[in-house]
Amino acid sequence: MTEPKPVVMPEEFPEKLRDSLVLIGGAVLVGVLTGLVGVAFLRLLELGNDWRIELTAALRVWPAGTGLPVLILGTGACAAIAAWLVKRFSPNAVGSGIPYVEKILRGPGEPNHAWVLPVKFFGGFLALSAGLVLGREGPLVQIGAVIGERVGRLFKKVENVWKPLMAAGAGAGVATAFNAPVGGTLFILEEVLRKVTPIGFMLTAAAAISSAFVQRGVFGMGMDFRVADVAAGPVENLWIYLVFGMALGGLGVFYNRLLLGLASPRNPLQKISSPIRAFGIGAVVGLVAWFLPDDAGGGDQLTQQVLQGYGSIGVLLTIALVRFFLGPLSYAAGTPGGLFAPAVALGALLGAAAGLGLHEISPQFVPSPLAFAVAGMAAFFTASIRAPLTGIVICLEMTGCYELFLPMLAACVGSYLAATLLRSEPIYDALAKPVTT
């Protein structure tokens, strides 16, 4: 039996100009399709989150002792159905999906995308609407990757061109998730491919720009977050951001290890059938959502509140503490869902708390606590995912706080340094590794 021929990622465009232009047109098509599906997913997710919040409010007025069990059963059932969809139809749709995309794009193998798109779409909707602390970008990255791969198969004349188009679709997925086309492009180059090639850059950028056109031009969607007035403070305080970033780097390492431990097949939790496990975890999330509603969900609304000055130091740290453990537990459920958004929300919470404390000590030296919230978003992202440029650019595109570029860079340097010194592996690399017994 002969070995299958390795699939090599092309790095250059075809020699014929016509073929190159057709491929760029294909990337534009991938971006448009990803943008359309992504906007539908985001809009549906908004409805799902609103339904959960409205249901929780309605159940609170039920007779004592009756509303909470209904909420727990509802969130548990949604999570269980999402996990069952993954188990029954598409095991490759589990979790973030980014480790699987990276494995295919970096390796020699072919993808198995059967049922991935509908399972990611509907399973992700159920899991995130149930309040699991997971991100919207995981489903959208894999949805975009599937669209890119399918479109790429149409180009028969160029060998293996489905691979760069699959990467382009994944970049368009990130771009749509955060309305961040530059960050989506950079994520593919910095994290997924880990190199810049002519075909990789051009096709990914074309797809990301096209998805942004759909999202912004057609549907009128603006920046993810609106931030109250922020000021970076004097340049002399950059060392504070550096130290702050190092502290978040240490926390990010612990966060990753907790997530990997709970998601490991060797963990007793993973011995339980995934729908039953997801039901239990969803029930826990429902219980938390009843008493601490800010701790449920991916964290987008929470991050927006934090960036508007919500919460005292005690409130922010309490929410952060619960989400620090609830996020890894949610990922262990075996449903579709990403890691970006929860990491960004956690960084905003910790950064806002640190900023408030420092502002009380020296309001002239730290004029805006929210500057640390924005810097914390990028720093915690960097600690977990180890893609600092992507983290900075995505957070800048989401907030529009371009004046905070230098403080964010200092915080990410500290975060990256701490995670590296602590020998912590980037989370997607760790998740993609086969488990040895």
N, C-alpha and C positions, 0 to 999 in steps of 0.2 A: 504493500500500500504506500503510495507516494505522499510525501508531506505537502500540505497546502502551501501555495506560493505566498510568501510574506507580502503584506500590503504596506507599501512605503509611501509616506506623505510627500507629495511633490512640493518643491520649494520654489520653482520658477514657473513663470507663465509659459504656455505653448509658444512655439516659434512663430506660428501664424497669428497675425494681428486679429484676424476675424475670430479665431478661437478664443483669444484672450478677452475680446470685447463681449463675446457670448457668455463667458464665465462670469464676468463682472455683472452682466445682466442677470445671470442666474443668482448671484449673491444679492442683488437688489430684490429679486423675487422672493428669496428666502427671508430677507429682512421684512418685506411687506407682509408675508404670510405669518411670520413670527409675531410681528406687531399686532396684526388683527386678532390672532388667537390669544396673545398675551393680554391685550386690552380687555377682551371678553373674560379672561380668567380673573383679572384684577377687579373688574366691575362685579363679577359674580362673587368674588371674595369679599368685597365691601358689603354686599347684601348679606352674605353669610355671617359676617361679624356683627352687623346691625341686628340680624335676627337673634343671635345669641344674647346680645346685650338686652334687647327688648324682651326676650323670653325670660331672662334672669330677673328683670325688673317686674314682669308680670307675676312670676312665681313667688316673689317676695310677699305679695299681698294674699297669697293662699293661706288657709288655716295652718297654724304652727305645726311644723314637722312634716308637711306634705310637699312643699315646693322644692326643697333641697334634694330629696330622692329622685324627683322627676328630672331635675337638671343633671344629676349624676348619671342617671340612666341614659339621658339624651346625649351627653358628651361622650360617654363610654361607647354607646352604640355607633355614633358617627366614626369614632376612631377605629372601632372593630371592623366596620364595613370597609373603611379605607385600607386597613391591613389585609383584609380578606381579598380585596381586589388585587393587591400586589401579589399575594400568595397564589391566588387562583389563576391569574391571567398574565402577570409580568413581574417575575422576581427582580428583574433588572431595574424596575421603577422604584425600588425601595430607597428610602432616605433622600439625601440630597440629589443623587444622580451625577454630581460633578466628578466624583472619583471614577465612576464607570466611563464617563465621557473622556476623562484624561487617559484612562487605561487604553481605550480604543485608539485615540489620536496619537498617543506616544508609542503604542505597541504595533505588532505586525498582524493582529487578528481582525476579524470581521465583527461588526456589532450584531446583536440580536435585539431588534427594536420592535418585535411583535407585541402589539397592544400597549406599548410604552406610552404613547401620546394620550389615548383616552384614560388610562389608569392614572397617569400623572395629573391630568386635568381634573377628573372627577374625584380621584382619591385625595389629591392635594386640596381640593375645595372642601371635602368633608373633614379632613384632619385639621386644617387651619381654621375652618369655621367652628369646629368643636372647641377651639381655644388652645390647642397644643402649641407649645412655644417653639414654633418652627417658622422658617422664612419662605416667602413666596418665590424667591429666586431659584431655589432648587428645582421645583417643577418647571419653571419657565426656561431654565438653561437646557434641561433635557428635552423639553418640547421643541425648542429651537434646534437642538442637535438632530433630532429625528427629522424635522422638516428639511434641514440642510442636507442630511444624508440621502433622503428620498429624492430631492431635487437633483443632487449630484449624480445619482444613478442614471439620470436622463442623458448625461453627456458621455456618450460611448467612445468618442474619438480621443479623449484625454484620459490616460490611465490613472485610476485611483483618485480622480478629482473630487469624488464624494468626501474625501477626508478634509480638505481645506474648506469645502462648503459646509460640512458638519461643524467644523470649528467656527465658521462664520455664523451659523445658526445659533450656536451656543452663546457667542458674543452678543448677538441680537437679543437673546433671551435675558442676559444680564442687563443690557441696555434698556429693555422694556420693563424689567422688574423695578429698576430704580430711576427710570427716565434719565439714564446716564450713558449716552452713546460713546463718549470718550473712555469712560471707565469700563464699559463693556468690551471695547476694543483692546484696551490695555490689559484687562483680565486674561484674555486669551493669550496675548503675547507674553505676559509676565508669569502667569500661573499655569496655564494649560499647556501651551507649546514650549514655553521657556526659551524662546528665541524669536527673532524677527526675520521673516522671510518675505520676499516680494509678494508671493501669492497669498501667504497667510495674512499679511497686513492689509493688502488691498481688498481682499474678499471680506474679511471681518469688518473693516471700516465701512465698506459699501453696505453690508447688511445692517450694521448698527445705525448708520445714518438713515437708511430706509425705514427701519423700525421707529426711529425717532420722528421721522416725518409723519408716519401714521399716528403715532401717539400724540404728538404736539400739533401737527398741522391739520389732521383730520378730526381728531377727537378733543383737541384743545386742552390736553393734560399738561399742567405746569410742573414746577419743582415739587418734589415729595414733601419738603418741610419748609415752613416759614419761620425764620428765627428772629427773635427780638434783637434789638440793637446790641451788638457785641463790639468789644475793643480788645485787641491783643495785649495791650499794655506796652510798657517800654521794652526795648530789645534786651535790656539787661535781665529780664525775667525769663529768658529762654531756657536757662538752666533748670528753672522750676518745671517747665514742660518736659524737659529731658528726664528729670527724676520721677515726675508723675508718670511718664511713659514707662519707665523701668518698673514701677509698682504695678501698673496694669499688665506689663509683660509677664510678671510673676503670676498674677491672677489668671491670665490667659493660659499659661502652661498648666495650672491646676485644673482649669475648666476643660481643656483638651483631654487631660488624663482621666478626668471623671467621665467625660463623654465616651472615650474609647473603652474604659472599663465597663460601663453599662451596656455598650453596643457589642462587646466582644462575645463571640459564640461560646466562649468558656464561662461566661457569667451565668449563674443559675437562672436569672431572669430570661435569658435567651433560650433556655430549654423549654419554656412554655410556648404553646402554639401561638403564633403571632396575633391572630384575631382575639384570643383570650387575653394575651398580654396587653394588647392595645386597648381592650375594654377596661382593664384595670387601671392603666395609666390615664386613659381618658376620664375615668371616674375620679381619679385624684385631681386632675385638672379642673373638673367640674366643681369639686369640693373647694379648691383654692379660689376658683372664679366666684363662688358664692360669697366668700368672706373677704377676698382680696381681688376684686375685679380687674385692677390694673396689672395683675401678674399673669393674666391669661392672654393668649394670642401671640402673634409674631412680634408685636411691639411697635408697630408703625404709629398708631394713635398715641401710645405712651411716649414715644420719642418726640412727637410733635408737642405734647404737653410739656415735656421737660425743656424743650428748646424755647418755650414761651415763659419759662420761669416757674414751672409747677413744683411744689413740694419743698419741705424743709430738709435739712440734712438727715434727720432721723427717718422721715418718710422715704426719701430717695434710697437710703441704704437698706431699709427694710424690704422695699420692692426689689432692689438689686439682689439681695441675699436669697429671696425666694426664687427669683428667675435664674439665679446662678445654678441652682440644683434642678429646677423644673425643666430647663432647656435640655440638658443631657438626658434626663428621664424621658422627655417627649421624643427625642431622637431614637431612643431605645425601643419605641413602640412598634417600629417596622412599617410605618406609613410613609407616603411621600412627604417631603418637606425639607427645607434648606437650613443653613447655618448662618448665612450673612446677616439677615435682619435681627435675629436675637442677639448676635454679637454686637451689632451697632447699637441696639437699644441698651444693652448692658454697659457699653462704653459711655453712652450719654448719661446714664444714671450715675455711674461712678464719677464721671468727670464733673457733673453738676454738683454732686456732693462735695468733691474736693475743691471746686471753685468757690462754693459758698463758704467753706471753712477758711480758705486762704483770703477770701475777700474780707471776712470779719477781722482777720489778723492785720491785713494791710490793704485797705481799699484803694489806696493810690497806686500801689505796686501791682495789684490784681483788680483792675477796675470792673471787669465783667466776668462773673462766674460762668456765664454761658459759653465763654471762649473755651473753657476747659471741657464743657460738655461736647462741643464740636470736635475738639482735639481728641477727647476720649473715644469718640466713635471710631476714628481712624486708627487709634493706638490699639484698642482691643481687637479690632479686625486684624491688624498686623500681627498681634501676638498669637492669634488662633490660626490664621490662614497663611501668614508669612508672605503677604504680597503688599508691601507698604505703599508702592506707587499707586496701585489699584485702589487701596483703601483711601488714600488721600484724595485722589481724583473723584472717586464715587461720592465721597462725603462732601467735597466741594460742589459737585454738580447737584447733589440733593438739597444742599442748604443755601448755596450761592454766597457763602462766606469766604470769598477769595482773599480777603485781607488776613485770614487766619492761616494762610499757606505755610508760613515759616513756623509758627507755633505747632502746627500739625506735624510738620516735618521733624521738629525736635522731639515731639512726643513719640512719633513712630520710630525714630532712631533709638530712643531709650527702650521702647517696647521690643523692637527687633533684637537689640543687644541682650536684654534680659532673657528672652526666649531662647536665643542661641547659646548663651552661657549655661543655661539650665538643660541643654541638650534635648530640647523639645522638638519633635518632628512636626512639620506642617500638617494640619489636620487632614487634608485631603490625601496626602501621601500615606499617612498612617491608616486611613480608612480603606485605601485601595490595596493595601498589602494583604496577601493571603495569610490566614491564621495557621501557624504551625503548632502541632500537638507535641 
